Amino acid sequence: MKTTPPIGRVVATEQNPTTTGNLRFWLTQGIDLKPFDFVRIIPPESSSESIGDFYAIIDEIFQVSDEVSPLSNFISSDFGDSSQKPRVGRVVTTYADATVLYNTKDIEMPVPHGARVYWPDEHGVRRALGIDDYNRKTPAGFITMSGPEKKSITINVDVDADYLLGPEGAHLNISGISGLATKTSYAMFLMSAIQQQQSIDMDPRDNRTSFVILNVKSSDLLHVHEKAPDLSDKTRSEWQKCGLEARPLNEVTYYYPFSPNAPAKAQTYLEPSAVDDNVNSGCGFRYFYDVDSFLERLLLLFEDLDDPNSTLVSCAEYCMENFGKATSWNTLNHEIKEWARETPDKKIPVVSWRRFARLFRQRTRNRVFTERSRFADKYCQVNLADRLKQLKPGHVAVVDIAQLPDYLQSFVVADIISALREARTGEVNEDEPDAVADGRTFVLFADELNKFAPRQSGKRSLVRYLREVSERGRSEGLILFGAEQFRTSVDERVTGNSSTHVFGRTTAVEAGKDPEIRARPQSKRVPFLRKGELLVSHTRFSSGTLKLRFPRNAYRPG
């Protein structure tokens, strides 16, 4: 880099000295820079060998002149004639403030006054970010920064999988306003990167990460195994920049809510013909809840309702204790109806049973609560928890809950979390040939996280489930990838335990309210991010926050 002309020189003044973490330098005329660009600083010859070279990231760029005030410029322009050339010439320069990231000799000293500033090379930037020290690299996107002769420099960026999937750190949170196809797209890109990278780097005998994706909107994520029909050469080249192949997810299985009256038309936004195709090809199933699997999660059916005296809880616990595996839905409904007439337990008043019976009847009308059909094999009718416990390494399960009412969506999500935790701790049938082994890692991706873990949540059961995942999931091998429009609407204990935070474009009001955004030096740029641009904060980034771009997804959109 010393053979190329410098692009500026560090200046340490009495009012703005350089420090171990910050510096200021003026720019050579004609040089274009932008925030988040990287530079390499080489000290004067007398000190370069002793203290090494520095790498820094641009925080802000300024232009200053020796003009005293706007009034003096107004007067020199013939009292406001903007077409006139000012009578007095001014000295003008552009300078930049930057944050020091790395020193090649690991020396923490202020950057010397007069040090020359150069364009960096790709290897130097990756080394400055600490990427070369990762144990397991996962592609996370790429940086496009300014370069010599006004040609951009592209640098691929990785995150450390040890801090994304454990064991050192875990969890990912993505926030940003809707309509930009950024939050979900980035999560899907990252899962594809994990899947591809592990298929290359890991021994086939090792435990690869499995994925459970919740489809919560329309048919957004019900085509993730299908190739995008209009992939451009630009998109393919951007995937290649990240060291990846532009392709959809592999080994995908879909689970649709069961409908006993019309099995070919499950409760999904996907076209009936597409559902049939997936079912017939063995990559689609219809999940249901019989009484046995339902009673295990019965308390979650009422978790969004006020129950100040815990009467609903008492009734639910009585049901759980007094019904066995052979119970049918008709028997369960009949008994609860009878208990609403005459209480079976004097500790629970009949008025409480009446409320419980009314709510129970309303909330179990959905067709997903049914018996196992005589044609279960033909309809691919399955117990969701059992299937997820058998999810193979590297495979993807997409669970469709978009058409279910909110309280049933929460019910299904809690069932999924419980099943994955049981699978990870070995609570599966050891005689089952496809049973998962200990040490597995599961990624659960939940869009619209504010729906499942709202900040003003009280004692909602599902919030407690998600808190446990965020706080203890790393040690249990259960990793949460969450996305929402506004971080401030999500329980802070759920978002706060993430090792990787991603910020898409959001409103200025939200950026001001969110302390996680305000803490970033470049927070004022969040409202102006463009489609495909994200601010990514990863525990292992020496810079704290990077502005990354990522390629368009290679699967067919819903």
C-alpha positions in Angstrom: 0.0 0.0 0.0 3.0 2.4 0.5 3.5 2.5 -3.3 0.1 4.1 -3.9 -0.3 7.8 -3.1 -1.7 8.6 0.3 -5.3 10.0 0.5 -4.7 12.2 3.5 -2.7 12.9 6.7 -3.5 12.7 10.4 -3.6 16.0 12.2 -3.5 16.3 16.0 -4.4 19.8 17.2 -4.5 21.4 20.7 -8.3 21.2 20.7 -8.7 17.8 18.9 -5.8 15.6 19.8 -5.5 12.0 18.6 -6.2 9.3 21.1 -5.8 5.5 21.3 -9.3 5.2 19.9 -9.9 8.2 17.7 -8.2 10.3 15.1 -8.8 13.1 12.6 -7.2 13.5 9.2 -7.6 15.8 6.2 -8.3 14.5 2.8 -6.3 15.0 -0.4 -8.3 17.0 -2.9 -10.4 14.8 -5.2 -10.7 11.9 -2.8 -14.2 10.6 -2.0 -14.9 8.9 1.2 -18.1 7.9 3.1 -19.0 6.8 6.6 -18.2 3.1 7.4 -15.2 3.1 4.9 -11.9 1.8 6.2 -8.5 3.3 6.0 -5.0 2.3 6.8 -2.7 4.7 8.7 1.1 4.4 8.4 3.1 6.4 11.0 6.1 8.5 9.9 9.2 6.6 9.0 10.9 7.3 12.3 8.2 5.6 14.3 6.5 3.1 11.9 8.7 0.2 12.7 8.2 0.6 16.5 4.4 1.1 16.7 3.1 -0.6 13.5 0.3 0.4 11.2 -3.3 1.3 12.2 -6.6 0.5 10.7 -9.7 2.7 11.3 -13.3 3.1 10.3 -14.8 6.4 9.2 -17.4 7.9 11.6 -18.1 11.2 9.9 -16.8 13.5 7.2 -16.7 17.4 7.5 -15.8 20.3 5.3 -14.4 23.5 6.8 -13.3 26.8 5.5 -11.7 29.9 7.1 -15.1 31.7 6.6 -15.9 33.5 9.9 -19.7 33.4 9.5 -22.5 33.1 6.9 -22.8 36.8 7.0 -19.3 37.5 5.7 -19.9 35.1 2.8 -23.2 36.9 2.1 -21.5 40.3 2.0 -18.6 39.1 -0.2 -21.2 37.8 -2.7 -22.4 41.3 -3.4 -24.9 41.2 -0.6 -26.7 38.0 -1.5 -26.2 37.7 -5.3 -25.6 34.0 -5.6 -24.7 34.3 -9.2 -21.7 36.5 -8.3 -18.3 35.0 -7.6 -17.3 35.9 -4.0 -14.8 38.7 -3.9 -12.7 37.1 -1.2 -11.3 33.6 -1.8 -11.4 31.1 1.0 -9.3 28.2 2.1 -11.4 25.0 2.2 -10.5 21.5 3.2 -12.3 18.2 3.9 -11.5 16.1 7.0 -12.8 13.0 8.6 -13.1 11.6 12.1 -12.4 7.9 12.5 -12.3 5.2 15.1 -9.1 3.1 15.5 -9.8 -0.6 15.2 -6.5 -2.4 15.1 -2.8 -2.0 15.3 -0.6 -4.5 13.5 1.8 -4.7 16.5 -1.1 -4.7 19.1 0.2 -1.4 20.5 -2.3 1.0 22.1 -0.8 4.4 21.5 -2.3 7.5 19.9 -1.8 7.7 16.1 1.1 10.1 15.6 0.6 13.5 14.1 1.5 13.6 10.4 0.9 9.9 9.8 -0.2 9.2 6.2 -3.6 7.7 5.4 -3.9 5.1 2.6 -6.6 2.9 1.1 -6.6 -0.5 2.8 -6.5 -3.9 1.3 -9.1 -6.7 1.8 -6.9 -8.8 4.0 -6.0 -5.9 6.2 -9.7 -5.0 6.8 -10.6 -8.5 7.7 -7.7 -8.8 10.0 -8.6 -5.4 11.6 -12.2 -6.7 12.2 -10.8 -9.8 13.9 -12.3 -12.1 11.3 -9.1 -14.1 10.9 -9.2 -15.1 14.6 -12.6 -16.8 14.3 -12.9 -20.5 14.9 -16.0 -21.0 12.7 -16.7 -18.5 10.0 -20.2 -17.9 8.7 -20.7 -15.5 5.8 -22.8 -12.4 6.8 -22.7 -10.2 3.8 -20.2 -7.8 2.2 -18.9 -4.3 2.5 -18.8 -2.0 -0.5 -16.4 0.9 0.3 -14.7 3.7 -1.6 -11.4 3.0 -3.3 -8.7 4.4 -5.5 -9.6 6.1 -8.8 -13.2 6.2 -7.6 -13.5 2.4 -7.9 -15.3 0.7 -5.1 -13.7 -2.1 -2.9 -15.8 -5.1 -2.0 -14.9 -7.1 1.1 -16.8 -10.1 2.3 -17.5 -10.2 6.0 -18.1 -13.2 8.3 -19.5 -13.6 11.8 -18.2 -16.0 14.3 -20.5 -19.0 14.5 -19.3 -19.7 18.1 -21.0 -16.4 19.0 -24.0 -16.8 16.8 -24.9 -20.5 17.4 -23.0 -21.1 20.6 -21.2 -22.1 22.7 -19.6 -18.7 23.4 -22.6 -16.6 22.6 -25.9 -16.9 20.7 -29.1 -15.5 19.2 -29.8 -13.0 16.5 -32.3 -10.1 16.5 -33.3 -8.1 13.5 -35.4 -4.9 13.5 -36.7 -2.5 10.9 -39.9 -1.1 9.4 -42.0 -3.3 7.1 -42.1 -3.1 3.3 -38.4 -3.3 2.5 -38.1 -7.1 2.4 -35.0 -6.8 4.5 -35.6 -8.4 7.9 -36.9 -11.8 6.8 -34.6 -11.8 3.7 -31.5 -11.3 5.8 -32.5 -14.1 8.3 -33.1 -16.5 5.4 -29.8 -15.5 3.8 -28.0 -16.2 7.1 -29.6 -19.6 7.5 -28.7 -20.5 4.0 -25.1 -19.4 4.7 -25.0 -21.6 7.9 -26.4 -24.5 6.0 -24.0 -24.2 3.1 -21.0 -23.5 5.2 -21.6 -26.4 7.5 -22.0 -28.8 4.6 -18.5 -27.7 3.4 -16.6 -27.3 6.7 -18.0 -30.0 9.0 -17.4 -33.7 9.0 -20.5 -35.5 7.9 -20.5 -37.3 11.3 -20.6 -34.0 13.2 -23.9 -32.5 14.4 -25.0 -29.8 12.0 -27.5 -27.1 12.9 -31.2 -27.8 12.2 -33.7 -25.0 11.5 -37.4 -24.5 12.5 -39.0 -21.6 10.6 -42.3 -20.1 11.6 -44.4 -18.8 8.7 -46.5 -16.1 10.3 -47.5 -14.0 7.3 -49.4 -15.1 4.2 -47.3 -17.6 2.3 -44.0 -15.7 2.7 -41.9 -18.7 3.7 -43.8 -21.6 2.1 -41.6 -21.8 -1.0 -38.1 -21.7 0.5 -37.1 -24.9 -1.2 -38.0 -23.6 -4.7 -35.5 -21.7 -6.8 -36.2 -18.1 -7.6 -37.4 -17.9 -11.2 -35.7 -14.6 -12.0 -32.2 -14.8 -10.5 -30.0 -12.2 -12.2 -26.2 -12.5 -12.9 -25.8 -9.6 -10.4 -27.5 -11.6 -7.6 -25.4 -14.7 -8.4 -22.2 -12.6 -8.3 -23.2 -11.1 -4.9 -23.6 -14.6 -3.5 -20.2 -15.5 -4.9 -18.7 -12.5 -3.2 -19.8 -14.0 0.1 -18.3 -17.4 -0.8 -21.7 -19.0 -1.3 -23.9 -20.5 -4.1 -27.1 -18.8 -5.0 -29.6 -21.5 -4.2 -32.6 -22.1 -1.9 -32.6 -24.0 1.3 -32.1 -27.8 1.1 -33.8 -30.6 3.0 -37.0 -28.6 3.7 -40.2 -30.1 5.2 -43.5 -28.1 5.6 -46.1 -28.6 8.3 -49.6 -27.2 7.7 -52.5 -27.1 10.3 -54.7 -30.1 9.8 -58.3 -29.8 8.5 -60.2 -33.1 8.9 -63.2 -32.0 6.7 -61.1 -31.0 3.8 -57.6 -32.5 4.1 -56.5 -31.2 0.7 -57.3 -27.7 1.8 -55.3 -27.3 5.0 -55.5 -24.1 7.0 -52.8 -22.3 4.9 -52.5 -19.5 2.4 -50.7 -21.8 0.1 -52.6 -23.0 -2.9 -54.3 -26.4 -2.4 -52.4 -27.8 -5.4 -49.1 -26.8 -3.9 -50.0 -28.4 -0.6 -50.9 -31.6 -2.4 -47.7 -31.6 -4.4 -45.6 -31.2 -1.2 -47.6 -33.9 0.7 -47.4 -36.3 -2.2 -43.6 -35.7 -2.6 -43.0 -36.4 1.1 -42.0 -32.9 2.1 -45.4 -31.8 3.4 -47.4 -32.9 6.5 -50.5 -31.8 8.4 -50.1 -31.4 12.1 -52.9 -31.9 14.6 -53.4 -32.2 18.4 -55.1 -35.1 20.0 -56.2 -35.0 23.6 -52.9 -36.4 24.9 -50.6 -33.9 23.2 -53.1 -31.1 23.8 -53.3 -31.6 27.6 -49.6 -31.2 28.0 -49.9 -27.6 26.8 -53.5 -26.8 28.0 -52.4 -23.9 30.2 -51.1 -22.1 27.2 -54.6 -22.0 25.6 -55.6 -19.2 28.1 -52.3 -17.5 28.6 -53.5 -14.2 27.1 -56.5 -13.9 29.3 -56.9 -12.2 32.7 -57.1 -14.8 35.5 -56.5 -12.8 38.7 -57.7 -15.7 41.0 -56.1 -18.4 38.9 -59.4 -20.1 38.4 -58.6 -21.0 34.8 -55.3 -22.5 35.9 -57.1 -24.5 38.5 -59.6 -25.9 36.1 -56.9 -26.7 33.5 -54.7 -28.5 36.1 -57.7 -30.5 37.2 -58.3 -31.6 33.5 -54.6 -32.5 33.1 -54.7 -34.7 36.2 -57.9 -36.5 35.5 -57.7 -37.5 31.8 -55.4 -40.2 30.4 -53.9 -41.0 27.0 -57.0 -42.9 25.8 -59.3 -39.9 26.2 -61.2 -38.7 23.1 -62.2 -35.2 22.3 -65.8 -36.1 22.6 -65.2 -37.5 26.1 -63.2 -34.4 27.1 -65.8 -32.0 25.8 -68.6 -33.9 27.5 -67.0 -34.1 30.9 -66.1 -30.4 30.9 -69.7 -29.5 29.9 -71.0 -31.7 32.9 -68.5 -30.0 35.3 -70.0 -26.7 34.3 -73.3 -27.9 35.7 -71.9 -29.5 38.8 -68.3 -29.0 40.0 -66.3 -32.1 40.5 -64.0 -30.4 43.0 -65.5 -28.4 45.8 -62.3 -26.2 45.8 -63.3 -24.9 42.3 -66.7 -23.1 42.3 -69.1 -24.0 39.5 -69.1 -20.4 38.2 -65.4 -20.9 37.4 -66.1 -24.1 35.6 -68.7 -22.3 33.5 -66.2 -19.7 32.4 -63.6 -22.3 31.7 -66.1 -24.4 29.7 -67.2 -21.5 27.6 -63.6 -20.4 26.8 -62.5 -24.0 26.2 -65.4 -24.6 23.8 -64.6 -21.4 21.9 -60.8 -22.0 21.6 -60.9 -25.7 20.7 -63.3 -25.3 17.8 -60.4 -25.1 15.4 -59.9 -28.1 13.1 -56.4 -28.7 14.3 -57.8 -30.2 17.5 -59.0 -33.6 16.3 -58.4 -37.4 16.6 -56.0 -39.3 14.5 -57.8 -40.1 11.2 -58.2 -43.6 9.8 -56.5 -42.1 6.7 -53.7 -40.5 8.7 -51.0 -42.0 6.5 -52.8 -40.9 3.3 -53.3 -37.4 4.7 -49.8 -37.3 6.3 -51.4 -36.4 9.6 -48.6 -36.1 12.2 -47.9 -35.0 15.8 -45.8 -31.8 15.4 -43.7 -32.3 18.5 -42.8 -35.8 17.7 -41.7 -34.8 14.2 -39.6 -32.0 15.4 -37.8 -34.2 17.9 -36.8 -36.4 15.0 -35.6 -33.4 12.8 -32.3 -34.5 11.3 -29.1 -32.5 11.3 -29.0 -29.8 8.7 -32.7 -30.2 7.8 -35.3 -27.4 7.8 -38.8 -27.5 9.2 -41.3 -24.7 8.2 -44.3 -24.6 10.4 -47.2 -22.7 9.0 -49.3 -20.8 11.6 -50.4 -17.8 9.5 -54.1 -18.6 9.4 -54.4 -19.6 13.0 -55.8 -17.1 15.5 -53.2 -15.3 17.8 -53.9 -17.5 20.8 -53.4 -20.7 18.8 -50.2 -19.3 17.2 -48.8 -18.8 20.7 -50.0 -22.3 21.6 -48.1 -23.9 18.7 -45.0 -21.8 19.2 -44.8 -22.9 22.9 -45.3 -26.5 21.7 -42.4 -26.2 19.3 -40.1 -24.7 21.9 -40.9 -27.5 24.4 -40.3 -30.1 21.7 -36.9 -28.7 20.7 -35.8 -28.5 24.3 -36.8 -32.1 24.9 -35.1 -33.2 21.8 -31.9 -31.5 22.7 -31.8 -32.9 26.2 -32.4 -36.4 24.9 -36.0 -36.9 25.9 -36.8 -38.9 22.7 -37.3 -42.5 22.0 -33.9 -44.2 21.8 -35.4 -47.0 19.7 -36.4 -44.5 17.0 -33.8 -44.8 14.3 -34.2 -41.1 13.3 -34.0 -39.8 16.9 -31.7 -36.8 17.3 -28.4 -37.2 19.2 -27.3 -35.1 22.2 -25.3 -32.0 21.4 -27.5 -30.9 18.5 -28.2 -27.2 17.8 -31.6 -25.9 16.7 -32.3 -22.5 15.2 -35.8 -21.2 15.7 -36.7 -18.3 13.4 -39.7 -16.2 14.6 -40.9 -13.1 12.6 -43.2 -10.6 14.3 -41.5 -11.3 17.6 -43.4 -8.5 19.2 -46.5 -10.7 18.9 -45.1 -13.5 20.9 -43.0 -11.5 23.4 -44.5 -8.1 23.8 -42.7 -5.8 26.3 -45.9 -5.1 28.3 -46.5 -8.8 28.7 -47.4 -9.3 32.4 -47.1 -13.0 33.1 -47.8 -14.4 29.6 -46.6 -18.0 29.4 -45.1 -17.7 26.0 -42.9 -14.7 27.0 -41.5 -16.9 29.8 -40.7 -19.6 27.2 -38.9 -17.1 25.0 -37.0 -15.6 27.9 -35.8 -19.0 28.9 -34.6 -19.6 25.3 -32.8 -16.3 25.2 -31.2 -16.7 28.7 -30.5 -20.4 28.7 -30.9 -21.5 25.1 -27.2 -21.2 24.3 -26.3 -24.0 26.8 -29.3 -26.1 25.6 -28.5 -25.8 21.9 -31.7 -23.8 21.1 -30.9 -20.6 19.3 -33.5 -17.8 18.6 -33.4 -15.8 15.4 -36.1 -13.1 16.0 -37.3 -10.2 13.8 -39.7 -7.4 14.5 -40.5 -3.9 13.2 -39.8 -2.1 16.5 -37.3 -3.4 19.1 -38.9 -1.3 21.8 -42.1 -3.3 21.5 -40.3 -6.6 22.4 -39.5 -7.8 25.9 -36.0 -6.5 26.6 -34.9 -9.7 28.2 -35.6 -11.5 24.9 -33.7 -9.1 22.7 -31.0 -8.2 25.2 -29.3 -11.6 25.3 -28.6 -11.6 21.6 -24.9 -11.6 20.6 -25.8 -10.2 17.1 -28.0 -7.2 16.5 -29.1 -6.2 13.1 -30.8 -2.8 12.3 -32.6 -2.1 9.1 -34.2 1.2 8.2 -36.5 2.5 10.9 -38.2 5.7 11.9 -36.3 8.5 13.6 -38.7 8.3 16.5 -37.9 4.6 17.0 -34.2 5.2 16.6 -34.4 7.8 19.3 -36.3 5.6 21.7 -34.2 2.4 21.3 -31.1 2.6 23.6 -29.4 -0.2 21.6 -29.6 2.0 18.5 -28.7 5.2 20.3 -25.5 3.6 21.6 -24.2 3.2 18.1 -21.9 6.0 16.8 -23.8 6.0 13.4 -27.3 5.8 14.9 -28.5 8.9 13.0 -28.1 7.0 9.8 -30.5 4.2 10.6 -33.6 6.1 9.3 -31.9 6.5 5.9 -30.7 2.9 5.2 -31.7 1.7 1.7 -33.1 -1.7 0.7 -30.5 -4.4 1.2 -28.4 -2.3 3.6 -28.1 -3.2 7.3 -26.2 -2.1 10.3 -24.9 -5.2 11.9 -23.5 -5.4 15.5 -21.7 -8.6 16.3 -19.8 -9.4 19.5 -16.7 -10.2 17.6 -16.5 -7.2 15.4 -13.8 -4.9 16.6 -15.7 -2.0 15.1 -18.8 -2.7 17.0 -21.1 -1.9 14.0 -20.7 -2.4 10.3 -22.9 -1.4 7.4 -23.3 -4.6 5.3 -25.1 -5.5 2.1 -26.4 -8.9 1.4 -27.6 -10.6 -1.8 -31.2 -11.1 -2.8 -32.6 -14.4 -1.7 -32.4 -17.3 -4.1 -35.7 -18.9 -3.2 -39.1 -18.2 -4.7 -40.9 -15.5 -2.7 -44.4 -16.2 -1.3 
